[in-house]
């Protein structure tokens, strides 16, 4: 858990799941680990404001006041901890790096920095999204749905169903 996670977030999504907390957390870690190794088009993530744009994700998992890049070693360490006991809260740093494609060349654009907090309960939870900095090529409203789709892709059926929490709704509790 990240000690300095902001209290005011830009988006909150609640979700229900048909799998255990441990299974969901393992799928979340695996999803972020896979995204770290790939490239997506902006169209796959959101309605693009920039045509022909690639997105590279970089996820880090919180440990006290820092974030550790979710590489193979960190993934294995997390999965080992989850096997013993599920987390009640997991925080992640999500950096989205954008590249505009021109002919064969890639031109880097500004990046977006998000902090994500997942709060888990028995078959329910919340995802809180905070936009730290950047131009929001991917909106805080679109990022949770992309993540839910990636988690569900880990299973043969849809196991996470999410819904938006209305603005002004008290989001302190599950």
C-alpha positions as CSV (number, residue, x, y, z in Angstrom):
1,X,0.0,0.0,0.0
2,X,1.3,3.5,-0.9
3,X,1.4,5.7,2.2
4,X,0.8,8.9,0.2
5,X,-2.2,7.9,-2.0
6,X,-4.3,11.0,-2.5
7,X,-7.6,11.3,-0.7
8,X,-9.4,13.0,-3.6
9,X,-9.5,10.8,-6.6
10,X,-10.7,11.5,-10.2
11,X,-12.7,8.3,-10.7
12,X,-14.1,5.5,-8.5
13,X,-15.4,2.3,-9.9
14,X,-17.0,-0.4,-7.7
15,X,-16.9,-4.0,-8.9
16,X,-18.3,-7.4,-8.0
17,X,-16.5,-10.6,-8.8
18,X,-17.3,-14.3,-8.9
19,X,-13.8,-15.4,-7.9
20,X,-11.9,-15.2,-4.6
21,X,-9.8,-12.2,-3.6
22,X,-6.6,-14.2,-4.1
23,X,-7.7,-15.3,-7.6
24,X,-8.6,-11.8,-8.6
25,X,-5.4,-10.3,-7.2
26,X,-3.3,-12.9,-9.1
27,X,-5.2,-12.0,-12.3
28,X,-4.6,-8.3,-11.7
29,X,-0.9,-8.8,-11.2
30,X,-0.7,-11.0,-14.3
31,X,-2.7,-8.5,-16.4
32,X,-0.4,-5.6,-15.4
33,X,2.7,-7.7,-15.9
34,X,1.6,-8.6,-19.5
35,X,0.7,-5.0,-20.3
36,X,4.2,-4.0,-19.2
37,X,5.6,-6.1,-22.0
38,X,3.3,-5.0,-24.8
39,X,2.1,-2.1,-26.9
40,X,-1.5,-1.1,-27.5
41,X,-3.1,1.4,-29.9
42,X,-4.8,4.3,-28.4
43,X,-8.0,3.0,-30.0
44,X,-7.8,-0.1,-27.9
45,X,-7.7,2.0,-24.7
46,X,-10.0,4.9,-25.4
47,X,-11.6,7.0,-28.0
48,X,-8.5,8.5,-29.5
49,X,-7.8,12.2,-29.6
50,X,-4.7,11.5,-31.6
51,X,-4.9,9.2,-34.7
52,X,-2.2,6.6,-35.2
53,X,-0.9,6.6,-31.7
54,X,0.7,3.8,-29.7
55,X,0.5,3.4,-26.0
56,X,3.2,1.7,-23.8
57,X,2.1,0.8,-20.3
58,X,4.5,0.8,-17.3
59,X,3.1,-0.6,-14.0
60,X,4.7,-0.4,-10.7
61,X,3.3,-1.8,-7.4
62,X,3.5,0.2,-4.2
63,X,5.7,-0.7,-1.3
64,X,5.4,1.9,1.5
65,X,6.6,5.2,-0.1
66,X,7.9,3.7,-3.4
67,X,6.7,1.8,-6.5
68,X,8.5,-1.2,-7.7
69,X,8.4,-1.9,-11.5
70,X,6.3,-5.0,-12.1
71,X,9.0,-7.1,-13.8
72,X,9.3,-10.9,-13.6
73,X,10.9,-10.9,-10.2
74,X,8.4,-8.5,-8.6
75,X,5.5,-10.5,-10.1
76,X,6.8,-13.7,-8.6
77,X,7.3,-12.0,-5.3
78,X,3.8,-10.6,-5.3
79,X,2.2,-13.9,-6.3
80,X,4.0,-15.7,-3.6
81,X,2.6,-13.3,-1.0
82,X,-0.9,-13.5,-2.4
83,X,-0.8,-17.3,-2.3
84,X,-0.3,-17.0,1.5
85,X,-2.8,-14.2,2.2
86,X,-4.8,-11.8,0.0
87,X,-4.2,-8.0,0.3
88,X,-7.0,-5.8,1.5
89,X,-5.6,-2.9,-0.6
90,X,-3.2,-2.8,-3.5
91,X,-1.8,0.4,-5.0
92,X,-0.2,0.7,-8.4
93,X,1.6,3.4,-10.5
94,X,0.5,3.4,-14.1
95,X,2.5,5.3,-16.6
96,X,1.2,5.6,-20.2
97,X,3.8,6.5,-22.7
98,X,2.4,7.8,-26.1
99,X,4.1,7.6,-29.5
100,X,2.7,9.2,-32.6
101,X,3.3,7.0,-35.7
102,X,4.6,8.8,-38.8
103,X,5.5,6.5,-41.6
104,X,8.1,4.2,-40.1
105,X,9.1,6.5,-37.3
106,X,7.8,6.9,-33.8
107,X,7.6,10.4,-32.2
108,X,7.3,10.5,-28.4
109,X,4.5,12.5,-26.9
110,X,3.9,13.4,-23.3
111,X,3.1,10.7,-20.8
112,X,0.2,10.3,-18.3
113,X,0.9,9.2,-14.7
114,X,-1.9,7.5,-12.8
115,X,-2.1,6.0,-9.3
116,X,-4.6,3.2,-8.9
117,X,-5.9,1.9,-5.6
118,X,-7.8,-1.4,-5.4
119,X,-9.7,-2.1,-2.2
120,X,-10.9,-5.7,-1.9
121,X,-13.7,-7.2,0.1
122,X,-15.5,-10.5,-0.1
123,X,-16.5,-10.7,-3.8
124,X,-16.7,-6.8,-4.0
125,X,-14.3,-4.0,-4.3
126,X,-13.4,-0.6,-5.5
127,X,-10.9,0.9,-7.9
128,X,-9.8,4.5,-7.3
129,X,-8.1,6.4,-10.1
130,X,-6.0,9.5,-9.5
131,X,-4.4,11.3,-12.5
132,X,-1.0,12.6,-11.2
133,X,0.2,14.4,-14.3
134,X,0.0,14.5,-18.1
135,X,-2.4,15.6,-20.8
136,X,-5.0,12.9,-20.2
137,X,-4.8,11.3,-23.6
138,X,-6.5,8.4,-21.7
139,X,-9.2,9.8,-19.4
140,X,-9.6,8.6,-15.8
141,X,-13.1,7.6,-16.8
142,X,-11.8,5.2,-19.5
143,X,-8.8,3.6,-17.8
144,X,-10.8,1.5,-15.3
145,X,-12.9,-0.1,-18.1
146,X,-9.7,-1.0,-20.0
147,X,-8.3,-2.6,-16.8
148,X,-11.5,-4.6,-16.1
149,X,-11.4,-5.9,-19.7
150,X,-7.8,-7.0,-19.2
151,X,-8.5,-8.8,-16.0
152,X,-11.5,-10.6,-17.5
153,X,-9.3,-11.6,-20.4
154,X,-7.4,-13.8,-17.9
155,X,-10.5,-16.0,-17.6
156,X,-12.7,-18.1,-19.9
157,X,-15.7,-16.1,-18.7
158,X,-16.3,-12.6,-17.4
159,X,-15.6,-12.6,-13.6
160,X,-15.4,-8.9,-12.9
161,X,-18.4,-6.6,-13.4
162,X,-17.9,-3.0,-12.7
163,X,-20.0,0.1,-12.4
164,X,-19.3,3.8,-12.0
165,X,-19.7,5.4,-8.6
166,X,-21.7,8.6,-9.1
167,X,-19.9,11.9,-8.3
168,X,-20.5,13.0,-4.8
169,X,-21.1,9.5,-3.6
170,X,-19.2,8.8,-0.4
171,X,-16.4,6.5,-1.5
172,X,-14.6,5.9,1.8
173,X,-16.2,2.5,2.4
174,X,-16.6,-0.5,0.2
